[in-house]
Amino acid sequence: MSMKSTMLTFTLLLLFSAVSILGGCNTVAGAGRDISKTGDNIESSAERNK
């Protein structure tokens, strides 16, 4: 994949994650879990694309 396509994929992933966090968490604790899960997903994606 080209760098431009990789950045587009990452940006879309980040956007969809943000929408999920904002739409899906009802409490502060829920938001923390959602943010942590998003970070884990980004980290694992970065590891796969080294």
LINUR-V229803 format. One record per residue. RES is the residue in one letter. D_FIRST is the distance of its C-alpha to the first C-alpha in Angstrom with 2 decimals. Layout:
# LINUR-V229803
res = <RES,RES>
d_first = <D_FIRST,D_FIRST>
This chain:
# LINUR-V229803
res = <M,S,M,K,S,T,M,L,T,F,T,L,L,L,L,F,S,A,V,S,I,L,G,G,C,N,T,V,A,G,A,G,R,D,I,S,K,T,G,D,N,I,E,S,S,A,E,R,N,K>
d_first = <0.00,3.74,6.57,8.21,6.24,6.37,9.90,10.77,10.15,12.16,14.72,15.31,15.78,18.17,19.96,20.58,21.73,24.10,25.51,26.11,27.85,29.99,30.91,31.43,33.41,37.14,38.25,37.37,36.91,34.57,32.51,32.32,31.12,28.49,27.22,27.24,25.32,22.62,22.45,22.25,19.32,17.39,18.46,17.45,13.92,13.75,15.32,12.92,9.87,12.03>
